[in-house]
Amino acid sequence: MKVYNIKIPQIIKRLFSNQVWDIPNKENKIYLTFDDGPTPEITEWVLAVLKENNIKATFFCIGNNIEKHPEIFNKIINDGHCIGNHTFNHKNGWKTKTADYLQNVDLCQNKILSRKLSGLKSQIPNLFRPPYGKIKPSQSKKLRKLGCKIIMWDILTADFDKKTSKEKCLENATQKVTSGSIIVFHDSVKAFTNLEYALPKTIQILKEKGFVFDVIQ
């Protein structure tokens, strides 16, 4: 069974300090994020849960999914949530040439903005999360040079892992959260069994602990 670092160690944050792992603050703000959508029914379920709890979140969307499900993508925006880029084809940066990786990020951004843009700089999103958390230093450097914030996470729920029980997913999502934590869930088919159980309970538990939910900007 694979063991995940649910709480990202400080040494990792220091070694890769050019990437955003958490957002320290004194207001007890934390940040729910969702990767891999938009996904029919699942993303819409997430949006309903967030609306019911009056919470805004940040969605890191795959360009190909935006292309296939534009109406769900529009609903994310219309509901007041923030959007980030998750590449067009869920690319693994470690296995992709930098030029190809940047091009894939750009393809996703064109879908996000839904219009043709000119100039590479204007096509790079402000918020970007590398799929699998895997990105080469050369890719990170070029994206940051173009004004991109690379958003990682502080708390990994492991909702995507079929070997992670729904109860363990809930524990992952709540036990080590601190002010400024970035929590990653997935609005995907693979993650939904754990997500459906853990997300509402996570929100309830963290609210009871005095945390306030905010978007990443």
PyMOL CGO cylinders between C-alpha atoms (Angstrom):
from pymol import cmd
from pymol.cgo import CYLINDER

trace = [
    CYLINDER, 0.00, 0.00, 0.00, 1.37, 3.38, -1.00, 0.3, 1, 1, 1, 1, 1, 1,
    CYLINDER, 1.37, 3.38, -1.00, 1.86, 5.83, 1.86, 0.3, 1, 1, 1, 1, 1, 1,
    CYLINDER, 1.86, 5.83, 1.86, 1.26, 9.51, 1.14, 0.3, 1, 1, 1, 1, 1, 1,
    CYLINDER, 1.26, 9.51, 1.14, 2.60, 12.54, 2.97, 0.3, 1, 1, 1, 1, 1, 1,
    CYLINDER, 2.60, 12.54, 2.97, -0.79, 13.87, 4.01, 0.3, 1, 1, 1, 1, 1, 1,
    CYLINDER, -0.79, 13.87, 4.01, 0.77, 16.94, 5.64, 0.3, 1, 1, 1, 1, 1, 1,
    CYLINDER, 0.77, 16.94, 5.64, 3.57, 18.28, 3.45, 0.3, 1, 1, 1, 1, 1, 1,
    CYLINDER, 3.57, 18.28, 3.45, 6.82, 18.45, 5.49, 0.3, 1, 1, 1, 1, 1, 1,
    CYLINDER, 6.82, 18.45, 5.49, 8.39, 21.86, 6.10, 0.3, 1, 1, 1, 1, 1, 1,
    CYLINDER, 8.39, 21.86, 6.10, 11.63, 20.76, 4.46, 0.3, 1, 1, 1, 1, 1, 1,
    CYLINDER, 11.63, 20.76, 4.46, 9.78, 20.21, 1.17, 0.3, 1, 1, 1, 1, 1, 1,
    CYLINDER, 9.78, 20.21, 1.17, 8.19, 23.64, 1.43, 0.3, 1, 1, 1, 1, 1, 1,
    CYLINDER, 8.19, 23.64, 1.43, 11.61, 25.20, 2.01, 0.3, 1, 1, 1, 1, 1, 1,
    CYLINDER, 11.61, 25.20, 2.01, 13.30, 23.29, -0.81, 0.3, 1, 1, 1, 1, 1, 1,
    CYLINDER, 13.30, 23.29, -0.81, 10.59, 24.35, -3.27, 0.3, 1, 1, 1, 1, 1, 1,
    CYLINDER, 10.59, 24.35, -3.27, 9.77, 27.72, -1.78, 0.3, 1, 1, 1, 1, 1, 1,
    CYLINDER, 9.77, 27.72, -1.78, 9.01, 29.25, -5.19, 0.3, 1, 1, 1, 1, 1, 1,
    CYLINDER, 9.01, 29.25, -5.19, 5.84, 27.18, -5.21, 0.3, 1, 1, 1, 1, 1, 1,
    CYLINDER, 5.84, 27.18, -5.21, 2.87, 27.97, -2.96, 0.3, 1, 1, 1, 1, 1, 1,
    CYLINDER, 2.87, 27.97, -2.96, 2.25, 25.22, -0.40, 0.3, 1, 1, 1, 1, 1, 1,
    CYLINDER, 2.25, 25.22, -0.40, 0.14, 27.18, 2.06, 0.3, 1, 1, 1, 1, 1, 1,
    CYLINDER, 0.14, 27.18, 2.06, -1.01, 30.76, 2.60, 0.3, 1, 1, 1, 1, 1, 1,
    CYLINDER, -1.01, 30.76, 2.60, -0.20, 31.80, 6.20, 0.3, 1, 1, 1, 1, 1, 1,
    CYLINDER, -0.20, 31.80, 6.20, -2.65, 34.23, 7.77, 0.3, 1, 1, 1, 1, 1, 1,
    CYLINDER, -2.65, 34.23, 7.77, -3.98, 35.33, 11.15, 0.3, 1, 1, 1, 1, 1, 1,
    CYLINDER, -3.98, 35.33, 11.15, -7.66, 34.98, 10.23, 0.3, 1, 1, 1, 1, 1, 1,
    CYLINDER, -7.66, 34.98, 10.23, -7.81, 31.17, 10.37, 0.3, 1, 1, 1, 1, 1, 1,
    CYLINDER, -7.81, 31.17, 10.37, -8.44, 31.08, 6.62, 0.3, 1, 1, 1, 1, 1, 1,
    CYLINDER, -8.44, 31.08, 6.62, -8.01, 27.79, 4.79, 0.3, 1, 1, 1, 1, 1, 1,
    CYLINDER, -8.01, 27.79, 4.79, -8.41, 26.91, 1.13, 0.3, 1, 1, 1, 1, 1, 1,
    CYLINDER, -8.41, 26.91, 1.13, -10.44, 24.09, -0.40, 0.3, 1, 1, 1, 1, 1, 1,
    CYLINDER, -10.44, 24.09, -0.40, -9.25, 23.12, -3.88, 0.3, 1, 1, 1, 1, 1, 1,
    CYLINDER, -9.25, 23.12, -3.88, -10.57, 20.62, -6.40, 0.3, 1, 1, 1, 1, 1, 1,
    CYLINDER, -10.57, 20.62, -6.40, -8.55, 19.06, -9.24, 0.3, 1, 1, 1, 1, 1, 1,
    CYLINDER, -8.55, 19.06, -9.24, -9.42, 17.34, -12.52, 0.3, 1, 1, 1, 1, 1, 1,
    CYLINDER, -9.42, 17.34, -12.52, -12.89, 18.68, -13.36, 0.3, 1, 1, 1, 1, 1, 1,
    CYLINDER, -12.89, 18.68, -13.36, -15.23, 19.71, -14.65, 0.3, 1, 1, 1, 1, 1, 1,
    CYLINDER, -15.23, 19.71, -14.65, -16.87, 16.29, -14.42, 0.3, 1, 1, 1, 1, 1, 1,
    CYLINDER, -16.87, 16.29, -14.42, -20.59, 15.72, -15.10, 0.3, 1, 1, 1, 1, 1, 1,
    CYLINDER, -20.59, 15.72, -15.10, -22.69, 15.22, -11.96, 0.3, 1, 1, 1, 1, 1, 1,
    CYLINDER, -22.69, 15.22, -11.96, -19.64, 15.16, -9.67, 0.3, 1, 1, 1, 1, 1, 1,
    CYLINDER, -19.64, 15.16, -9.67, -18.57, 18.78, -10.09, 0.3, 1, 1, 1, 1, 1, 1,
    CYLINDER, -18.57, 18.78, -10.09, -22.22, 19.81, -9.92, 0.3, 1, 1, 1, 1, 1, 1,
    CYLINDER, -22.22, 19.81, -9.92, -22.59, 17.88, -6.66, 0.3, 1, 1, 1, 1, 1, 1,
    CYLINDER, -22.59, 17.88, -6.66, -19.52, 19.64, -5.26, 0.3, 1, 1, 1, 1, 1, 1,
    CYLINDER, -19.52, 19.64, -5.26, -20.95, 23.01, -6.25, 0.3, 1, 1, 1, 1, 1, 1,
    CYLINDER, -20.95, 23.01, -6.25, -24.22, 22.20, -4.50, 0.3, 1, 1, 1, 1, 1, 1,
    CYLINDER, -24.22, 22.20, -4.50, -22.39, 21.24, -1.29, 0.3, 1, 1, 1, 1, 1, 1,
    CYLINDER, -22.39, 21.24, -1.29, -20.32, 24.43, -1.38, 0.3, 1, 1, 1, 1, 1, 1,
    CYLINDER, -20.32, 24.43, -1.38, -23.40, 26.56, -2.04, 0.3, 1, 1, 1, 1, 1, 1,
    CYLINDER, -23.40, 26.56, -2.04, -25.29, 24.93, 0.81, 0.3, 1, 1, 1, 1, 1, 1,
    CYLINDER, -25.29, 24.93, 0.81, -22.42, 25.82, 3.15, 0.3, 1, 1, 1, 1, 1, 1,
    CYLINDER, -22.42, 25.82, 3.15, -21.82, 29.30, 1.67, 0.3, 1, 1, 1, 1, 1, 1,
    CYLINDER, -21.82, 29.30, 1.67, -18.23, 28.42, 0.76, 0.3, 1, 1, 1, 1, 1, 1,
    CYLINDER, -18.23, 28.42, 0.76, -16.09, 29.50, -2.16, 0.3, 1, 1, 1, 1, 1, 1,
    CYLINDER, -16.09, 29.50, -2.16, -13.30, 27.27, -3.45, 0.3, 1, 1, 1, 1, 1, 1,
    CYLINDER, -13.30, 27.27, -3.45, -10.67, 27.05, -6.16, 0.3, 1, 1, 1, 1, 1, 1,
    CYLINDER, -10.67, 27.05, -6.16, -11.03, 24.60, -9.05, 0.3, 1, 1, 1, 1, 1, 1,
    CYLINDER, -11.03, 24.60, -9.05, -7.97, 23.50, -11.05, 0.3, 1, 1, 1, 1, 1, 1,
    CYLINDER, -7.97, 23.50, -11.05, -9.54, 22.42, -14.32, 0.3, 1, 1, 1, 1, 1, 1,
    CYLINDER, -9.54, 22.42, -14.32, -8.32, 20.20, -17.13, 0.3, 1, 1, 1, 1, 1, 1,
    CYLINDER, -8.32, 20.20, -17.13, -8.65, 21.91, -20.51, 0.3, 1, 1, 1, 1, 1, 1,
    CYLINDER, -8.65, 21.91, -20.51, -10.00, 18.83, -22.25, 0.3, 1, 1, 1, 1, 1, 1,
    CYLINDER, -10.00, 18.83, -22.25, -12.76, 18.59, -19.64, 0.3, 1, 1, 1, 1, 1, 1,
    CYLINDER, -12.76, 18.59, -19.64, -13.59, 22.27, -20.09, 0.3, 1, 1, 1, 1, 1, 1,
    CYLINDER, -13.59, 22.27, -20.09, -13.91, 21.66, -23.81, 0.3, 1, 1, 1, 1, 1, 1,
    CYLINDER, -13.91, 21.66, -23.81, -16.24, 18.70, -23.27, 0.3, 1, 1, 1, 1, 1, 1,
    CYLINDER, -16.24, 18.70, -23.27, -18.32, 20.26, -20.48, 0.3, 1, 1, 1, 1, 1, 1,
    CYLINDER, -18.32, 20.26, -20.48, -18.38, 24.06, -20.95, 0.3, 1, 1, 1, 1, 1, 1,
    CYLINDER, -18.38, 24.06, -20.95, -21.73, 24.45, -19.21, 0.3, 1, 1, 1, 1, 1, 1,
    CYLINDER, -21.73, 24.45, -19.21, -20.38, 22.97, -15.97, 0.3, 1, 1, 1, 1, 1, 1,
    CYLINDER, -20.38, 22.97, -15.97, -17.26, 25.11, -16.23, 0.3, 1, 1, 1, 1, 1, 1,
    CYLINDER, -17.26, 25.11, -16.23, -19.44, 28.19, -16.64, 0.3, 1, 1, 1, 1, 1, 1,
    CYLINDER, -19.44, 28.19, -16.64, -21.40, 27.20, -13.54, 0.3, 1, 1, 1, 1, 1, 1,
    CYLINDER, -21.40, 27.20, -13.54, -18.19, 27.07, -11.49, 0.3, 1, 1, 1, 1, 1, 1,
    CYLINDER, -18.19, 27.07, -11.49, -17.47, 30.65, -12.53, 0.3, 1, 1, 1, 1, 1, 1,
    CYLINDER, -17.47, 30.65, -12.53, -21.06, 31.84, -12.16, 0.3, 1, 1, 1, 1, 1, 1,
    CYLINDER, -21.06, 31.84, -12.16, -21.16, 30.47, -8.62, 0.3, 1, 1, 1, 1, 1, 1,
    CYLINDER, -21.16, 30.47, -8.62, -18.23, 32.75, -7.74, 0.3, 1, 1, 1, 1, 1, 1,
    CYLINDER, -18.23, 32.75, -7.74, -15.43, 30.24, -7.41, 0.3, 1, 1, 1, 1, 1, 1,
    CYLINDER, -15.43, 30.24, -7.41, -11.87, 30.77, -8.61, 0.3, 1, 1, 1, 1, 1, 1,
    CYLINDER, -11.87, 30.77, -8.61, -10.34, 28.91, -11.54, 0.3, 1, 1, 1, 1, 1, 1,
    CYLINDER, -10.34, 28.91, -11.54, -6.86, 27.53, -12.03, 0.3, 1, 1, 1, 1, 1, 1,
    CYLINDER, -6.86, 27.53, -12.03, -5.10, 25.71, -14.87, 0.3, 1, 1, 1, 1, 1, 1,
    CYLINDER, -5.10, 25.71, -14.87, -4.35, 21.97, -14.59, 0.3, 1, 1, 1, 1, 1, 1,
    CYLINDER, -4.35, 21.97, -14.59, -2.97, 21.51, -18.14, 0.3, 1, 1, 1, 1, 1, 1,
    CYLINDER, -2.97, 21.51, -18.14, -5.07, 20.43, -21.13, 0.3, 1, 1, 1, 1, 1, 1,
    CYLINDER, -5.07, 20.43, -21.13, -4.40, 16.68, -20.88, 0.3, 1, 1, 1, 1, 1, 1,
    CYLINDER, -4.40, 16.68, -20.88, -3.37, 16.17, -17.24, 0.3, 1, 1, 1, 1, 1, 1,
    CYLINDER, -3.37, 16.17, -17.24, 0.31, 16.14, -18.18, 0.3, 1, 1, 1, 1, 1, 1,
    CYLINDER, 0.31, 16.14, -18.18, 2.99, 14.68, -15.96, 0.3, 1, 1, 1, 1, 1, 1,
    CYLINDER, 2.99, 14.68, -15.96, 5.70, 17.36, -16.01, 0.3, 1, 1, 1, 1, 1, 1,
    CYLINDER, 5.70, 17.36, -16.01, 8.47, 14.89, -15.17, 0.3, 1, 1, 1, 1, 1, 1,
    CYLINDER, 8.47, 14.89, -15.17, 7.70, 12.94, -18.35, 0.3, 1, 1, 1, 1, 1, 1,
    CYLINDER, 7.70, 12.94, -18.35, 7.10, 15.91, -20.67, 0.3, 1, 1, 1, 1, 1, 1,
    CYLINDER, 7.10, 15.91, -20.67, 9.54, 18.22, -22.46, 0.3, 1, 1, 1, 1, 1, 1,
    CYLINDER, 9.54, 18.22, -22.46, 9.34, 21.76, -21.16, 0.3, 1, 1, 1, 1, 1, 1,
    CYLINDER, 9.34, 21.76, -21.16, 8.24, 23.26, -24.49, 0.3, 1, 1, 1, 1, 1, 1,
    CYLINDER, 8.24, 23.26, -24.49, 5.48, 20.66, -24.83, 0.3, 1, 1, 1, 1, 1, 1,
    CYLINDER, 5.48, 20.66, -24.83, 4.43, 21.21, -21.23, 0.3, 1, 1, 1, 1, 1, 1,
    CYLINDER, 4.43, 21.21, -21.23, 4.11, 24.97, -21.68, 0.3, 1, 1, 1, 1, 1, 1,
    CYLINDER, 4.11, 24.97, -21.68, 2.13, 24.43, -24.84, 0.3, 1, 1, 1, 1, 1, 1,
    CYLINDER, 2.13, 24.43, -24.84, -0.27, 22.13, -23.01, 0.3, 1, 1, 1, 1, 1, 1,
    CYLINDER, -0.27, 22.13, -23.01, -0.72, 24.70, -20.25, 0.3, 1, 1, 1, 1, 1, 1,
    CYLINDER, -0.72, 24.70, -20.25, -1.40, 27.30, -22.92, 0.3, 1, 1, 1, 1, 1, 1,
    CYLINDER, -1.40, 27.30, -22.92, -4.04, 25.09, -24.59, 0.3, 1, 1, 1, 1, 1, 1,
    CYLINDER, -4.04, 25.09, -24.59, -5.84, 24.82, -21.28, 0.3, 1, 1, 1, 1, 1, 1,
    CYLINDER, -5.84, 24.82, -21.28, -5.68, 28.56, -20.73, 0.3, 1, 1, 1, 1, 1, 1,
    CYLINDER, -5.68, 28.56, -20.73, -7.26, 29.21, -24.11, 0.3, 1, 1, 1, 1, 1, 1,
    CYLINDER, -7.26, 29.21, -24.11, -10.20, 27.09, -22.98, 0.3, 1, 1, 1, 1, 1, 1,
    CYLINDER, -10.20, 27.09, -22.98, -10.36, 28.91, -19.66, 0.3, 1, 1, 1, 1, 1, 1,
    CYLINDER, -10.36, 28.91, -19.66, -10.56, 32.28, -21.33, 0.3, 1, 1, 1, 1, 1, 1,
    CYLINDER, -10.56, 32.28, -21.33, -12.70, 30.97, -24.22, 0.3, 1, 1, 1, 1, 1, 1,
    CYLINDER, -12.70, 30.97, -24.22, -11.11, 33.32, -26.70, 0.3, 1, 1, 1, 1, 1, 1,
    CYLINDER, -11.11, 33.32, -26.70, -8.02, 33.59, -28.86, 0.3, 1, 1, 1, 1, 1, 1,
    CYLINDER, -8.02, 33.59, -28.86, -5.19, 35.50, -27.23, 0.3, 1, 1, 1, 1, 1, 1,
    CYLINDER, -5.19, 35.50, -27.23, -1.90, 36.68, -28.60, 0.3, 1, 1, 1, 1, 1, 1,
    CYLINDER, -1.90, 36.68, -28.60, 1.43, 36.65, -26.80, 0.3, 1, 1, 1, 1, 1, 1,
    CYLINDER, 1.43, 36.65, -26.80, 2.56, 33.79, -24.56, 0.3, 1, 1, 1, 1, 1, 1,
    CYLINDER, 2.56, 33.79, -24.56, 2.64, 35.90, -21.43, 0.3, 1, 1, 1, 1, 1, 1,
    CYLINDER, 2.64, 35.90, -21.43, -1.03, 36.78, -21.61, 0.3, 1, 1, 1, 1, 1, 1,
    CYLINDER, -1.03, 36.78, -21.61, -1.90, 33.13, -22.20, 0.3, 1, 1, 1, 1, 1, 1,
    CYLINDER, -1.90, 33.13, -22.20, -0.31, 31.83, -19.02, 0.3, 1, 1, 1, 1, 1, 1,
    CYLINDER, -0.31, 31.83, -19.02, -2.76, 31.61, -16.10, 0.3, 1, 1, 1, 1, 1, 1,
    CYLINDER, -2.76, 31.61, -16.10, -2.22, 33.33, -12.80, 0.3, 1, 1, 1, 1, 1, 1,
    CYLINDER, -2.22, 33.33, -12.80, -2.95, 30.09, -10.93, 0.3, 1, 1, 1, 1, 1, 1,
    CYLINDER, -2.95, 30.09, -10.93, -1.51, 26.75, -12.01, 0.3, 1, 1, 1, 1, 1, 1,
    CYLINDER, -1.51, 26.75, -12.01, -1.33, 23.35, -10.34, 0.3, 1, 1, 1, 1, 1, 1,
    CYLINDER, -1.33, 23.35, -10.34, 0.83, 20.64, -11.91, 0.3, 1, 1, 1, 1, 1, 1,
    CYLINDER, 0.83, 20.64, -11.91, -0.94, 17.29, -12.24, 0.3, 1, 1, 1, 1, 1, 1,
    CYLINDER, -0.94, 17.29, -12.24, 0.42, 14.74, -9.74, 0.3, 1, 1, 1, 1, 1, 1,
    CYLINDER, 0.42, 14.74, -9.74, 2.39, 17.63, -8.24, 0.3, 1, 1, 1, 1, 1, 1,
    CYLINDER, 2.39, 17.63, -8.24, 5.13, 16.72, -10.72, 0.3, 1, 1, 1, 1, 1, 1,
    CYLINDER, 5.13, 16.72, -10.72, 6.87, 19.63, -12.41, 0.3, 1, 1, 1, 1, 1, 1,
    CYLINDER, 6.87, 19.63, -12.41, 10.48, 20.10, -13.51, 0.3, 1, 1, 1, 1, 1, 1,
    CYLINDER, 10.48, 20.10, -13.51, 12.46, 23.08, -12.17, 0.3, 1, 1, 1, 1, 1, 1,
    CYLINDER, 12.46, 23.08, -12.17, 12.79, 24.35, -15.77, 0.3, 1, 1, 1, 1, 1, 1,
    CYLINDER, 12.79, 24.35, -15.77, 9.01, 24.26, -16.22, 0.3, 1, 1, 1, 1, 1, 1,
    CYLINDER, 9.01, 24.26, -16.22, 8.40, 25.94, -12.89, 0.3, 1, 1, 1, 1, 1, 1,
    CYLINDER, 8.40, 25.94, -12.89, 10.93, 28.66, -13.64, 0.3, 1, 1, 1, 1, 1, 1,
    CYLINDER, 10.93, 28.66, -13.64, 9.45, 29.49, -17.04, 0.3, 1, 1, 1, 1, 1, 1,
    CYLINDER, 9.45, 29.49, -17.04, 5.88, 29.56, -15.75, 0.3, 1, 1, 1, 1, 1, 1,
    CYLINDER, 5.88, 29.56, -15.75, 6.81, 31.77, -12.82, 0.3, 1, 1, 1, 1, 1, 1,
    CYLINDER, 6.81, 31.77, -12.82, 8.76, 34.10, -15.11, 0.3, 1, 1, 1, 1, 1, 1,
    CYLINDER, 8.76, 34.10, -15.11, 5.55, 34.54, -17.08, 0.3, 1, 1, 1, 1, 1, 1,
    CYLINDER, 5.55, 34.54, -17.08, 3.71, 35.64, -13.93, 0.3, 1, 1, 1, 1, 1, 1,
    CYLINDER, 3.71, 35.64, -13.93, 2.22, 32.31, -12.91, 0.3, 1, 1, 1, 1, 1, 1,
    CYLINDER, 2.22, 32.31, -12.91, 1.60, 31.28, -9.30, 0.3, 1, 1, 1, 1, 1, 1,
    CYLINDER, 1.60, 31.28, -9.30, 2.26, 27.56, -8.92, 0.3, 1, 1, 1, 1, 1, 1,
    CYLINDER, 2.26, 27.56, -8.92, -0.18, 26.30, -6.31, 0.3, 1, 1, 1, 1, 1, 1,
    CYLINDER, -0.18, 26.30, -6.31, 0.67, 23.05, -4.58, 0.3, 1, 1, 1, 1, 1, 1,
    CYLINDER, 0.67, 23.05, -4.58, -0.97, 21.94, -1.31, 0.3, 1, 1, 1, 1, 1, 1,
    CYLINDER, -0.97, 21.94, -1.31, -0.45, 21.56, 2.40, 0.3, 1, 1, 1, 1, 1, 1,
    CYLINDER, -0.45, 21.56, 2.40, -3.02, 18.78, 2.94, 0.3, 1, 1, 1, 1, 1, 1,
    CYLINDER, -3.02, 18.78, 2.94, -3.47, 15.79, 0.64, 0.3, 1, 1, 1, 1, 1, 1,
    CYLINDER, -3.47, 15.79, 0.64, -6.76, 13.95, 1.24, 0.3, 1, 1, 1, 1, 1, 1,
    CYLINDER, -6.76, 13.95, 1.24, -5.81, 11.00, -1.04, 0.3, 1, 1, 1, 1, 1, 1,
    CYLINDER, -5.81, 11.00, -1.04, -9.45, 10.80, -2.10, 0.3, 1, 1, 1, 1, 1, 1,
    CYLINDER, -9.45, 10.80, -2.10, -8.29, 9.49, -5.50, 0.3, 1, 1, 1, 1, 1, 1,
    CYLINDER, -8.29, 9.49, -5.50, -6.65, 6.40, -4.00, 0.3, 1, 1, 1, 1, 1, 1,
    CYLINDER, -6.65, 6.40, -4.00, -8.93, 3.34, -4.12, 0.3, 1, 1, 1, 1, 1, 1,
    CYLINDER, -8.93, 3.34, -4.12, -6.99, 1.85, -1.21, 0.3, 1, 1, 1, 1, 1, 1,
    CYLINDER, -6.99, 1.85, -1.21, -7.81, 4.84, 0.99, 0.3, 1, 1, 1, 1, 1, 1,
    CYLINDER, -7.81, 4.84, 0.99, -11.05, 4.29, 2.90, 0.3, 1, 1, 1, 1, 1, 1,
    CYLINDER, -11.05, 4.29, 2.90, -13.62, 7.07, 3.09, 0.3, 1, 1, 1, 1, 1, 1,
    CYLINDER, -13.62, 7.07, 3.09, -13.00, 7.30, 6.84, 0.3, 1, 1, 1, 1, 1, 1,
    CYLINDER, -13.00, 7.30, 6.84, -9.25, 7.65, 6.31, 0.3, 1, 1, 1, 1, 1, 1,
    CYLINDER, -9.25, 7.65, 6.31, -9.88, 10.28, 3.63, 0.3, 1, 1, 1, 1, 1, 1,
    CYLINDER, -9.88, 10.28, 3.63, -11.89, 12.31, 6.16, 0.3, 1, 1, 1, 1, 1, 1,
    CYLINDER, -11.89, 12.31, 6.16, -9.11, 11.94, 8.72, 0.3, 1, 1, 1, 1, 1, 1,
    CYLINDER, -9.11, 11.94, 8.72, -6.55, 13.07, 6.13, 0.3, 1, 1, 1, 1, 1, 1,
    CYLINDER, -6.55, 13.07, 6.13, -8.64, 16.13, 5.30, 0.3, 1, 1, 1, 1, 1, 1,
    CYLINDER, -8.64, 16.13, 5.30, -9.16, 17.34, 8.87, 0.3, 1, 1, 1, 1, 1, 1,
    CYLINDER, -9.16, 17.34, 8.87, -6.56, 16.14, 11.39, 0.3, 1, 1, 1, 1, 1, 1,
    CYLINDER, -6.56, 16.14, 11.39, -3.54, 18.28, 10.48, 0.3, 1, 1, 1, 1, 1, 1,
    CYLINDER, -3.54, 18.28, 10.48, -5.14, 21.42, 9.07, 0.3, 1, 1, 1, 1, 1, 1,
    CYLINDER, -5.14, 21.42, 9.07, -3.69, 24.71, 10.29, 0.3, 1, 1, 1, 1, 1, 1,
    CYLINDER, -3.69, 24.71, 10.29, -4.40, 28.32, 9.39, 0.3, 1, 1, 1, 1, 1, 1,
    CYLINDER, -4.40, 28.32, 9.39, -3.34, 28.81, 5.78, 0.3, 1, 1, 1, 1, 1, 1,
    CYLINDER, -3.34, 28.81, 5.78, -3.64, 25.15, 4.75, 0.3, 1, 1, 1, 1, 1, 1,
    CYLINDER, -3.64, 25.15, 4.75, -4.42, 24.37, 1.11, 0.3, 1, 1, 1, 1, 1, 1,
    CYLINDER, -4.42, 24.37, 1.11, -6.51, 21.18, 0.97, 0.3, 1, 1, 1, 1, 1, 1,
    CYLINDER, -6.51, 21.18, 0.97, -6.74, 19.18, -2.24, 0.3, 1, 1, 1, 1, 1, 1,
    CYLINDER, -6.74, 19.18, -2.24, -9.75, 17.09, -3.24, 0.3, 1, 1, 1, 1, 1, 1,
    CYLINDER, -9.75, 17.09, -3.24, -10.62, 15.81, -6.73, 0.3, 1, 1, 1, 1, 1, 1,
    CYLINDER, -10.62, 15.81, -6.73, -13.95, 16.29, -8.51, 0.3, 1, 1, 1, 1, 1, 1,
    CYLINDER, -13.95, 16.29, -8.51, -13.37, 13.14, -10.55, 0.3, 1, 1, 1, 1, 1, 1,
    CYLINDER, -13.37, 13.14, -10.55, -15.06, 9.78, -11.03, 0.3, 1, 1, 1, 1, 1, 1,
    CYLINDER, -15.06, 9.78, -11.03, -12.17, 7.96, -9.39, 0.3, 1, 1, 1, 1, 1, 1,
    CYLINDER, -12.17, 7.96, -9.39, -12.34, 10.07, -6.23, 0.3, 1, 1, 1, 1, 1, 1,
    CYLINDER, -12.34, 10.07, -6.23, -16.10, 10.38, -5.85, 0.3, 1, 1, 1, 1, 1, 1,
    CYLINDER, -16.10, 10.38, -5.85, -16.75, 7.55, -3.37, 0.3, 1, 1, 1, 1, 1, 1,
    CYLINDER, -16.75, 7.55, -3.37, -14.36, 9.13, -0.88, 0.3, 1, 1, 1, 1, 1, 1,
    CYLINDER, -14.36, 9.13, -0.88, -15.27, 12.69, -1.83, 0.3, 1, 1, 1, 1, 1, 1,
    CYLINDER, -15.27, 12.69, -1.83, -19.00, 12.15, -1.35, 0.3, 1, 1, 1, 1, 1, 1,
    CYLINDER, -19.00, 12.15, -1.35, -18.42, 10.91, 2.18, 0.3, 1, 1, 1, 1, 1, 1,
    CYLINDER, -18.42, 10.91, 2.18, -15.59, 13.18, 3.25, 0.3, 1, 1, 1, 1, 1, 1,
    CYLINDER, -15.59, 13.18, 3.25, -16.35, 16.62, 1.81, 0.3, 1, 1, 1, 1, 1, 1,
    CYLINDER, -16.35, 16.62, 1.81, -19.53, 17.50, 3.76, 0.3, 1, 1, 1, 1, 1, 1,
    CYLINDER, -19.53, 17.50, 3.76, -18.06, 16.14, 6.99, 0.3, 1, 1, 1, 1, 1, 1,
    CYLINDER, -18.06, 16.14, 6.99, -14.75, 17.95, 6.37, 0.3, 1, 1, 1, 1, 1, 1,
    CYLINDER, -14.75, 17.95, 6.37, -16.56, 21.24, 6.02, 0.3, 1, 1, 1, 1, 1, 1,
    CYLINDER, -16.56, 21.24, 6.02, -18.56, 20.64, 9.19, 0.3, 1, 1, 1, 1, 1, 1,
    CYLINDER, -18.56, 20.64, 9.19, -15.55, 19.59, 11.26, 0.3, 1, 1, 1, 1, 1, 1,
    CYLINDER, -15.55, 19.59, 11.26, -13.33, 22.45, 10.09, 0.3, 1, 1, 1, 1, 1, 1,
    CYLINDER, -13.33, 22.45, 10.09, -16.07, 25.01, 10.66, 0.3, 1, 1, 1, 1, 1, 1,
    CYLINDER, -16.07, 25.01, 10.66, -16.48, 23.70, 14.20, 0.3, 1, 1, 1, 1, 1, 1,
    CYLINDER, -16.48, 23.70, 14.20, -12.74, 24.17, 14.69, 0.3, 1, 1, 1, 1, 1, 1,
    CYLINDER, -12.74, 24.17, 14.69, -13.13, 27.84, 13.78, 0.3, 1, 1, 1, 1, 1, 1,
    CYLINDER, -13.13, 27.84, 13.78, -11.65, 27.80, 10.29, 0.3, 1, 1, 1, 1, 1, 1,
    CYLINDER, -11.65, 27.80, 10.29, -12.89, 30.14, 7.56, 0.3, 1, 1, 1, 1, 1, 1,
    CYLINDER, -12.89, 30.14, 7.56, -12.87, 29.08, 3.89, 0.3, 1, 1, 1, 1, 1, 1,
    CYLINDER, -12.87, 29.08, 3.89, -11.49, 31.36, 1.20, 0.3, 1, 1, 1, 1, 1, 1,
    CYLINDER, -11.49, 31.36, 1.20, -10.36, 31.27, -2.44, 0.3, 1, 1, 1, 1, 1, 1,
    CYLINDER, -10.36, 31.27, -2.44, -6.81, 31.42, -3.74, 0.3, 1, 1, 1, 1, 1, 1,
    CYLINDER, -6.81, 31.42, -3.74, -6.00, 34.57, -5.71, 0.3, 1, 1, 1, 1, 1, 1,
]
cmd.load_cgo(trace, "trace")
